[in-house]
Structures are given as C-alpha cells and as structure tokens.
Amino acid sequence: MADLQPTEILLSDEQIRKRVAEMAVDIRRDFPGHLHVVAVLKGAFMFLSDLVRHMPGHVSLDFMAVSSYAKGTTTSGEVRMLKDLDTTLDGRDVVIVEDIVDTGLTLTYLQEILRARNPRELRTACLLSKPSRRQVNVKVEYTGFEIEDRFVVSYGLDYAEQFRNMPYIAVLGS
C-alpha cells in the first residue's frame, strides 16, 4: 500500500465541475419537483455535494453505505450493507448517487433493495462508469464519464481510505 500513489490525472477538477453541473440540469429537468437523493457512502460524498449545489428547488438527502471492496483494488463480489437509509422512499422520486459503476453488482443490489421500498420513480446517477468490467446489465440513467478499466482515486474515491480529498480523478499506480 505504501508504494501505491496517484500517477496520472485522468479527469481534471474543471472537467468534473462542468460535467456535474450538466448532470444536475438533466436530473432537474426530469424531476422539477421534490427530489430525494440517496448517496452511496463514502465514495459519492463529493459528487453528491457538487451535484445538489447545482439543483434549485427542494432536494432532500439520505445516505447508504455498502462495501464490496474491503481494502483491496478488486471487488470481492459480495456486497455488504453497512448503513441503511434513515427515511422512507414510499411514493417519492429518488435518484441514487453513486461514485463508480464497475461490475454492476453493487448497484444492482442497491436498486433491488430501494425498488422494494416503493419509490414513485427510481433512477441512478454515477460519476464514473467502467462498461468493460460489467458482470450484470445495470441501468444508469445519468453518467458523468465512461472510463477504461483502471483503478482510480480522488474526488471521494479511495484506496484503503486514502486519496479521497483531491479535486480530480487520478489513476492509482506503483
């Protein structure tokens, strides 16, 4: 772990800011009224913060925490719920905010759990998508960037709880 460091900036803070603002406009166009946003912790916290700052009107927030990575760079394939929602979704327009969609297993798990809670509408926004890694076909209505199969950190994404605080997306290497 000590020798792994960010080696290349993949997406600049300016690119991220511009795309997140565009995504907020798209989401608000589809949901102009009350919107409930569910962020997936910890990785999506920066994306969520920037996204909702660009959304006028009433937006409520809630958080879930799941894990499929432990402290490695590859998914375990087993999803564990670490923190559930604090509020009900019954009859609400809900957008899941996810940092990255890789295999699709975690997001599929979340969508199934949240769909069972009877939201009026359930959609998903992800900052990063790695389509080459998909193991399941999962629907994502709002995607920030499609990236190659590289392990990335920063802008909320981590490696063993490190590197979340930088304002850009970087590739992790040795």
C-alpha positions as CSV (number, residue, x, y, z in Angstrom):
1,M,0.0,0.0,0.0
2,A,2.8,2.5,0.8
3,D,4.2,2.4,-2.7
4,L,0.8,2.9,-4.5
5,Q,0.3,6.5,-5.4
6,P,-1.8,8.5,-7.9
7,T,0.3,8.5,-11.1
8,E,-1.8,10.4,-13.7
9,I,-4.7,12.8,-13.6
10,L,-7.4,11.2,-15.6
11,L,-10.1,13.9,-15.2
12,S,-9.3,17.5,-14.1
13,D,-11.3,19.3,-11.5
14,E,-12.6,21.6,-14.2
15,Q,-13.8,18.7,-16.3
16,I,-15.6,17.2,-13.3
17,R,-17.2,20.5,-12.3
18,K,-18.5,21.1,-15.8
19,R,-20.0,17.6,-16.2
20,V,-21.5,17.5,-12.7
21,A,-23.3,20.8,-13.4
22,E,-24.7,19.4,-16.7
23,M,-25.9,16.3,-14.9
24,A,-27.7,18.4,-12.3
25,V,-29.5,20.2,-15.1
26,D,-30.5,16.9,-16.7
27,I,-31.8,15.4,-13.4
28,R,-33.7,18.6,-12.5
29,R,-35.3,18.7,-16.0
30,D,-36.6,15.1,-15.3
31,F,-37.6,15.8,-11.7
32,P,-38.5,19.5,-11.4
33,G,-40.5,19.0,-8.1
34,H,-39.4,17.4,-4.9
35,L,-36.5,15.1,-5.3
36,H,-35.0,12.7,-2.8
37,V,-31.3,11.9,-3.4
38,V,-29.7,8.8,-1.9
39,A,-25.9,8.9,-1.9
40,V,-23.7,5.8,-1.5
41,L,-21.1,6.4,1.1
42,K,-18.3,7.0,1.3
43,G,-17.1,7.5,-2.3
44,A,-20.1,9.5,-3.6
45,F,-19.9,12.3,-1.0
46,M,-18.0,14.8,-3.1
47,F,-20.1,14.1,-6.2
48,L,-23.3,14.4,-4.2
49,S,-22.3,17.7,-2.7
50,D,-21.4,19.3,-6.0
51,L,-24.4,17.8,-7.8
52,V,-27.0,19.1,-5.3
53,R,-25.4,22.5,-5.2
54,H,-26.4,22.9,-8.9
55,M,-30.1,21.8,-8.2
56,P,-32.6,24.6,-7.5
57,G,-35.7,23.8,-5.5
58,H,-36.4,21.2,-2.9
59,V,-33.9,18.3,-2.6
60,S,-33.8,16.0,0.4
61,L,-30.8,13.8,1.1
62,D,-30.2,10.4,2.6
63,F,-27.2,8.0,2.8
64,M,-26.4,4.4,2.5
65,A,-23.1,2.6,3.0
66,V,-22.2,-0.6,1.3
67,S,-19.0,-2.4,0.7
68,S,-17.7,-4.9,-1.9
69,Y,-14.0,-3.9,-1.9
70,A,-12.7,-4.2,1.7
71,K,-9.2,-2.8,1.5
72,G,-8.2,-4.1,-2.0
73,T,-8.3,-2.9,-5.6
74,T,-10.7,-5.6,-6.9
75,T,-14.2,-6.2,-5.9
76,S,-15.0,-9.2,-3.7
77,G,-18.3,-9.7,-5.5
78,E,-20.0,-9.9,-2.1
79,V,-22.0,-6.7,-1.2
80,R,-22.5,-5.9,2.5
81,M,-24.9,-3.2,3.8
82,L,-23.1,-1.1,6.4
83,K,-25.6,1.7,6.8
84,D,-29.3,1.8,5.7
85,L,-31.5,4.8,5.0
86,D,-32.9,7.0,7.7
87,T,-36.2,7.8,5.8
88,T,-38.9,6.1,3.8
89,L,-38.9,6.1,0.0
90,D,-42.6,5.3,-0.4
91,G,-44.1,7.4,-3.3
92,R,-41.0,9.6,-3.7
93,D,-38.9,10.5,-6.7
94,V,-35.5,9.0,-5.9
95,V,-32.1,9.3,-7.6
96,I,-29.3,7.1,-6.3
97,V,-25.9,8.9,-6.5
98,E,-23.0,6.5,-6.9
99,D,-19.4,7.3,-7.4
100,I,-18.4,4.5,-9.8
101,V,-20.2,1.6,-11.5
102,D,-17.7,-1.2,-12.1
103,T,-19.1,-4.8,-12.3
104,G,-22.7,-3.5,-11.7
105,L,-23.2,-6.0,-8.8
106,T,-23.3,-3.4,-6.0
107,L,-25.6,-1.1,-7.9
108,T,-27.9,-3.9,-8.9
109,Y,-28.1,-4.9,-5.2
110,L,-28.9,-1.3,-4.2
111,Q,-31.5,-0.8,-6.9
112,E,-33.3,-4.0,-5.9
113,I,-33.4,-3.0,-2.3
114,L,-34.6,0.5,-3.0
115,R,-37.2,-0.5,-5.6
116,A,-38.7,-2.8,-3.0
117,R,-39.4,0.3,-0.9
118,N,-41.9,1.6,-3.4
119,P,-40.5,4.9,-4.7
120,R,-42.6,6.6,-7.3
121,E,-39.6,6.7,-9.6
122,L,-36.1,5.3,-9.1
123,R,-33.1,6.4,-11.2
124,T,-29.4,6.3,-10.9
125,A,-26.6,8.9,-11.4
126,C,-23.0,7.8,-11.4
127,L,-19.9,9.9,-11.8
128,L,-17.8,7.2,-13.4
129,S,-18.7,4.1,-15.4
130,K,-16.4,1.2,-16.4
131,P,-18.5,-0.7,-19.0
132,S,-15.7,-3.2,-19.8
133,R,-16.0,-4.6,-16.3
134,R,-19.8,-5.2,-16.2
135,Q,-20.8,-8.6,-15.0
136,V,-24.5,-7.7,-14.9
137,N,-26.6,-5.4,-17.1
138,V,-27.5,-2.5,-14.8
139,K,-29.4,0.6,-15.8
140,V,-27.8,4.0,-15.2
141,E,-29.8,7.0,-16.4
142,Y,-27.2,9.7,-15.8
143,T,-23.5,9.0,-16.3
144,G,-20.7,11.5,-15.9
145,F,-17.8,9.8,-17.6
146,E,-17.1,6.4,-19.1
147,I,-13.5,5.3,-18.3
148,E,-11.2,2.4,-19.1
149,D,-10.5,-0.4,-16.6
150,R,-8.1,1.4,-14.4
151,F,-8.1,1.8,-10.6
152,V,-8.9,5.4,-9.9
153,V,-8.9,7.5,-6.7
154,S,-9.7,11.1,-5.6
155,Y,-12.9,13.2,-5.6
156,G,-14.2,10.9,-2.9
157,L,-12.9,7.6,-4.3
158,D,-10.2,5.9,-2.2
159,Y,-7.7,3.2,-1.9
160,A,-7.7,1.8,1.7
161,E,-9.3,5.1,2.9
162,Q,-6.5,7.3,1.3
163,F,-6.7,9.9,-1.5
164,R,-10.4,10.9,-1.2
165,N,-9.6,14.6,-0.8
166,M,-8.2,15.6,-4.1
167,P,-10.5,17.5,-6.5
168,Y,-9.7,15.5,-9.6
169,I,-9.8,11.8,-10.7
170,A,-6.4,10.1,-10.7
171,V,-5.1,6.7,-11.7
172,L,-3.5,4.7,-8.9
173,G,-0.3,3.0,-9.7
174,S,3.1,2.0,-8.2
